Amino acid sequence: MTRKSDEEQKARWHGPAGHAWVDMQAVLDALFRPIESLLVEVVPAERGGQVLDVGCGTGGTTVAAARRLGAEGRCVGIDISAPMIAAARARAEREGVRAHFICADAQDHAFEPATFDAIISRFGVMFFSDFAGAFANLRRAARGGAELRFVAWRDAAENPFMTTAERAAAPLLPDLPVRRPDAPGQFAFANQVRVRRILEESGWAGIEIRPVDVACTLPESELVPYFTRLGPVGMALPEVDERTRARVIDTVRRAFDPYVHGAEVRFTAACWMVDARASSAPAPEQAPTRRP
């Protein structure tokens, strides 16, 4: 990814994509709560310490981790989206937990070295332009022996629900972006061999990568808002005329019929659960940069 692409991504998450996630916050939190539970398991209960949540979005996982840490602990969430960070701060204040939020890119943010006892992420680490450099930066922020746990999507072919909208809409929206294998994005970590190599290069050890299949549900009443606000189709719809928009919504909604069961939409999220620990060796000053 070029510097221009980095800036385009930041603009997207500061703008329409970030605001859409804020508006859909309650729906998305409920949708991915089973994954939140898997992540928070790694946080020591009621033992204090500091945890970093990478790509924290509107703060659901951050608040859950802070609550598990207890009054003596502190959880820090970082995300590039200003609207989502604002929503996360408001949430933490409402819920009265020790959570702090940073609006910045975890790839190159100057964290205090050797600060965190654990680092977690729910679908937040697949968008870096320099994966090895980003994980080396996170390694420098971790204490020796600190745990890393993140959940990332497996291959798009194993997650047909996630691409249903764009596949159905493609004939009507010919300018939809084409997904490139291994490029920064939702399915960038589909190849577990690549993930392991990135982590090894950036100072992480004890790497375990396990497939997890998570049952997810969405109210049927939220399905149209879901695909018209989020993802490639959600980003494209504001640019089209009303007739095209209506045709897209009708076509895409019918494409989701196999997942609709009465008042619920059900699908399986095919993910990797990745665990590692900060190696005892000093963190690399700069991991090798590889092209996506």
C-alpha positions in Angstrom: 0.0 0.0 0.0 1.3 3.4 -0.9 1.4 6.5 1.3 -1.5 7.8 -0.8 -3.5 4.6 -0.1 -2.7 5.1 3.6 -4.1 8.6 3.5 -7.2 7.4 1.6 -7.9 4.7 4.2 -7.6 7.3 7.0 -10.0 9.6 5.1 -12.4 6.8 4.7 -12.4 5.8 8.4 -12.6 9.5 9.5 -15.5 9.9 7.1 -18.4 7.7 5.9 -17.1 4.3 7.0 -16.3 5.6 10.6 -19.7 7.2 10.9 -21.5 4.1 9.6 -19.8 2.0 12.2 -20.8 4.4 14.9 -24.4 4.4 13.7 -24.4 0.6 13.6 -22.5 0.2 16.9 -25.2 -1.7 18.8 -25.9 -4.1 15.9 -22.2 -4.8 15.3 -21.4 -5.3 19.0 -24.2 -7.9 19.2 -23.1 -9.6 16.0 -19.5 -10.0 17.1 -20.0 -10.5 20.8 -18.9 -14.2 20.6 -15.6 -13.1 19.2 -15.2 -10.4 21.9 -15.6 -13.2 24.5 -12.8 -15.2 22.9 -10.5 -12.3 23.0 -11.2 -11.2 26.6 -10.3 -14.7 27.8 -6.6 -13.8 27.5 -7.0 -10.8 29.9 -6.1 -11.7 33.5 -9.2 -11.3 35.6 -9.1 -8.8 38.5 -5.3 -8.8 38.4 -4.7 -5.3 37.1 -2.1 -4.7 34.4 -2.3 -2.9 31.1 -3.9 -4.2 27.9 -3.8 -2.7 24.4 -6.8 -3.2 22.0 -5.7 -2.6 18.4 -8.3 -1.3 15.9 -10.7 -0.9 18.8 -13.4 0.8 16.8 -16.2 2.0 19.1 -14.6 0.4 22.1 -16.7 -2.8 22.8 -13.7 -5.0 23.3 -11.8 -2.3 25.1 -14.5 -1.8 27.6 -15.0 -5.6 28.1 -11.2 -6.0 28.7 -11.1 -3.0 31.1 -14.0 -4.5 33.1 -12.3 -7.9 33.3 -9.0 -6.2 34.5 -10.8 -4.6 37.4 -10.2 -1.3 39.2 -6.4 -1.7 39.3 -6.1 -2.4 35.6 -6.2 -0.2 32.5 -7.1 -0.9 28.9 -6.0 1.3 26.0 -7.8 1.3 22.7 -6.3 2.7 19.5 -7.9 3.3 16.1 -7.5 5.6 13.2 -11.1 6.6 13.1 -12.0 9.8 15.0 -15.7 9.2 15.0 -15.3 5.7 16.4 -12.8 6.9 19.0 -15.2 9.6 20.1 -18.0 7.0 20.5 -15.6 4.7 22.4 -14.7 7.5 24.9 -18.4 8.2 25.5 -19.1 4.5 26.0 -16.3 4.1 28.6 -17.4 7.1 30.5 -21.0 5.8 30.6 -19.9 2.4 31.8 -17.4 3.8 34.3 -14.4 1.7 33.3 -10.7 2.5 33.2 -10.3 2.8 29.5 -8.2 5.3 27.5 -8.4 5.8 23.8 -5.9 7.0 21.2 -6.9 8.2 17.7 -3.8 7.2 15.8 -2.3 4.4 13.6 -1.0 1.5 15.7 1.5 0.8 12.9 3.7 3.7 13.8 2.3 5.3 16.9 5.0 6.0 19.5 3.8 3.8 22.4 5.7 3.8 25.6 8.1 0.9 25.3 7.5 -2.3 27.3 4.1 -1.1 28.6 1.5 -3.7 27.9 0.9 -7.1 29.5 -1.4 -8.2 26.7 -2.4 -7.0 23.2 -5.7 -8.0 21.7 -7.5 -7.2 18.4 -10.9 -8.1 16.9 -10.5 -7.8 13.1 -8.2 -4.8 13.5 -4.8 -5.9 12.3 -5.4 -6.7 8.6 -5.3 -3.2 7.3 -1.7 -2.1 8.0 0.4 -1.1 4.9 3.5 -2.6 6.5 2.5 -5.7 8.5 5.9 -6.7 9.8 6.7 -3.1 10.8 3.4 -2.8 12.5 3.8 -6.0 14.6 7.3 -5.0 15.4 6.0 -1.7 16.8 3.4 -3.6 18.8 6.2 -5.9 20.1 8.2 -2.9 21.3 5.1 -1.7 23.2 4.7 -5.1 24.9 6.6 -6.3 28.0 8.7 -9.4 27.7 6.4 -12.4 27.7 3.3 -10.4 27.1 0.5 -12.2 25.3 -0.8 -11.3 21.9 -4.2 -12.6 20.8 -6.1 -11.5 17.7 -8.9 -12.8 15.5 -8.7 -12.3 11.7 -10.9 -13.6 8.9 -9.9 -16.7 7.0 -10.3 -16.9 3.2 -13.1 -15.1 1.5 -14.3 -18.5 0.0 -14.9 -19.7 3.6 -16.9 -16.5 4.4 -19.5 -16.2 1.6 -21.8 -14.1 3.8 -19.1 -11.3 3.9 -19.0 -11.0 0.1 -22.6 -11.7 -0.8 -23.5 -8.0 -1.2 -20.7 -7.1 -3.5 -21.1 -10.3 -5.6 -24.8 -9.6 -6.1 -24.3 -5.9 -6.7 -21.4 -6.2 -9.1 -23.4 -6.2 -12.3 -25.2 -3.0 -11.2 -22.1 -1.3 -9.7 -19.2 -2.0 -12.1 -16.8 0.3 -10.3 -16.8 -1.7 -7.0 -13.2 -2.2 -5.9 -11.6 -5.6 -6.7 -10.2 -7.5 -3.7 -6.5 -8.4 -4.2 -5.2 -11.5 -2.3 -2.8 -10.5 0.5 -3.4 -6.8 0.1 -4.3 -4.9 3.3 -8.0 -5.5 3.9 -10.5 -7.8 5.4 -9.0 -11.1 4.1 -5.3 -10.1 4.2 -4.5 -12.7 6.8 -6.2 -15.6 5.1 -2.9 -17.4 4.6 -1.8 -18.7 8.0 1.8 -19.4 6.8 2.1 -15.7 5.9 0.7 -14.7 9.3 3.2 -16.9 11.1 6.1 -15.4 9.1 5.1 -11.9 9.8 4.9 -12.5 13.5 8.2 -14.3 13.6 10.0 -11.5 11.7 8.6 -8.9 14.1 9.7 -10.4 17.4 6.8 -12.7 18.5 7.3 -16.3 19.6 5.1 -19.2 20.8 2.8 -18.7 17.8 -0.4 -20.7 17.6 -2.9 -20.3 14.8 -6.2 -22.1 15.2 -9.3 -22.1 13.0 -12.4 -21.0 14.8 -15.9 -21.0 13.4 -18.2 -18.6 15.2 -22.0 -18.6 14.8 -23.2 -15.1 14.3 -26.7 -13.7 14.2 -28.2 -10.4 13.0 -31.8 -9.2 13.3 -33.5 -9.5 9.8 -34.7 -5.9 10.3 -31.1 -4.7 10.4 -30.0 -6.6 7.3 -30.7 -3.8 4.7 -29.1 -1.1 6.9 -26.1 -3.5 7.4 -25.3 -3.9 3.7 -26.4 -0.4 2.6 -24.1 1.3 5.2 -21.1 -1.0 5.5 -18.6 -2.7 3.1 -17.9 -1.9 -0.6 -21.6 -1.7 -1.5 -22.3 0.6 1.5 -19.5 2.9 0.3 -20.7 2.9 -3.3 -24.4 3.5 -2.8 -24.2 7.2 -1.9 -22.7 7.9 -5.4 -25.5 6.3 -7.5 -28.9 7.6 -8.6 -32.1 6.5 -6.8 -33.2 4.1 -9.5 -29.9 2.2 -9.3 -29.9 2.3 -5.6 -33.4 0.7 -5.4 -32.3 -2.0 -7.9 -29.1 -2.7 -5.9 -31.0 -3.0 -2.6 -33.6 -5.3 -4.1 -31.0 -7.5 -5.8 -28.7 -7.7 -2.8 -31.5 -8.4 -0.3 -32.7 -11.4 -2.3 -29.1 -12.7 -2.5 -29.1 -12.9 1.3 -32.2 -15.1 1.4 -30.3 -18.3 2.2 -29.1 -16.7 5.4 -32.5 -15.5 6.6 -34.4 -17.7 9.1 -37.5 -15.9 10.2 -36.6 -12.8 12.2 -32.9 -13.7 12.2 -30.0 -13.7 9.8 -27.5 -16.5 10.6 -24.0 -17.1 9.3 -20.7 -18.6 10.3 -17.6 -16.4 10.7 -14.6 -18.5 9.6 -11.7 -17.0 11.4 -8.2 -17.6 12.7 -7.5 -17.2 16.4 -3.9 -16.2 16.6 -1.9 -16.4 19.9 1.7 -15.4 20.5 4.0 -14.0 23.2 6.6 -11.2 23.1 9.9 -13.0 22.8 12.6 -12.5 25.5 14.9 -11.0 22.9 14.9 -7.2 22.4 12.2 -6.1 20.0 13.5 -5.4 16.5 14.1 -1.8 15.7 12.6 -2.2 12.4 11.2 -5.4 10.9 11.7 -6.0 7.1 9.1 -4.3 5.0 7.4 -6.6 2.5 5.1 -5.7 -0.3 1.5 -6.7 0.4 
